[in-house]
Amino acid sequence: MRINELPDFLEDELDYPIDHATVVEQIGAVEIEAPDDHGTETVSVIIDGVGLETYRSADELFETIIGNVSDEYIGRKFYDDRGSNPIDTETGPGDEADVSF
């Protein structure tokens, strides 16, 4: 399943509020495709370490899933469309200069 199909799926398939164990039992095996089509993760893997015991709505569950997907689901890391792309270093992008506004 593509990630953009997930909100409607969560709304249609589950009744809220719903506890974490029931989510895993009912839709834990559903695979979510990475945007680049090079991998998938199941819902149960994505929300495995989440501390929530109950999801009050489909939106809350969707936000939890989105907030816990792996790097394959993220666009270009450190990309900023508001300026030039920073120079990548081993620890991530670095600022070329301090800017004061």
C-alpha positions in Angstrom: 0.0 0.0 0.0 1.3 3.5 -0.8 1.6 5.8 2.1 -0.9 8.3 0.6 -3.6 5.6 0.6 -3.0 5.0 4.3 -5.3 7.7 5.8 -8.4 6.4 4.1 -7.5 2.8 4.8 -7.1 3.5 8.6 -10.4 5.3 8.6 -12.2 2.5 6.8 -10.6 -0.6 8.5 -10.5 0.3 12.2 -12.9 1.6 14.8 -11.6 4.3 17.2 -10.5 4.6 19.9 -8.4 1.5 19.4 -5.6 0.0 21.5 -2.1 -0.7 20.1 -2.3 -4.5 20.4 -5.6 -4.5 18.3 -3.9 -2.3 15.6 -1.1 -4.8 15.3 -3.5 -7.7 15.3 -5.8 -6.3 12.7 -3.5 -4.4 10.3 0.1 -5.1 11.5 0.9 -7.2 8.4 -0.1 -4.5 6.0 3.0 -3.4 4.0 3.6 0.3 3.4 5.7 0.9 0.2 8.6 3.4 0.4 8.1 6.3 -2.1 11.1 5.1 -4.1 9.6 1.6 -4.5 12.7 0.0 -3.1 11.3 -1.4 0.0 8.3 -1.9 2.3 7.7 -2.0 6.0 4.8 -3.5 7.8 2.6 -1.4 10.1 3.7 -3.5 13.1 7.4 -2.9 12.4 6.8 0.9 12.0 4.9 1.3 15.3 6.7 -1.4 17.3 8.5 1.0 19.7 5.7 3.5 20.1 4.6 4.2 23.6 1.0 5.0 22.9 -1.4 2.4 24.2 -4.6 3.9 22.6 -5.1 5.8 19.3 -8.1 8.1 19.6 -8.5 8.6 15.8 -7.3 7.5 12.4 -5.4 10.8 12.2 -3.6 10.1 15.4 -2.6 6.6 14.2 -1.6 8.0 10.8 0.6 10.7 12.4 2.2 8.0 14.6 3.0 5.9 11.6 4.4 8.8 9.6 6.5 9.9 12.5 8.1 6.5 12.8 8.9 5.4 9.3 12.5 4.7 8.4 14.7 6.9 6.2 13.5 5.2 3.0 10.3 7.2 3.4 12.0 10.5 3.7 12.8 12.7 0.7 16.3 14.1 0.3 17.8 14.4 3.7 18.8 17.9 4.8 17.1 19.4 1.7 16.0 23.0 2.1 14.1 24.6 -0.8 14.5 28.0 0.8 18.1 28.6 -0.2 21.1 26.9 -1.5 21.8 23.3 -0.5 24.4 23.1 2.2 27.7 21.4 1.7 27.3 17.8 2.9 29.8 16.6 5.5 30.2 13.3 7.3 27.9 14.5 10.1 25.4 16.2 7.8 25.1 19.6 6.2 27.1 22.5 7.6 26.4 26.2 7.4 28.7 28.0 5.0 28.5 31.2 7.2 26.5 32.5 10.1 23.6 34.6 8.8 21.8 37.2 10.9 18.5 38.6 9.9 
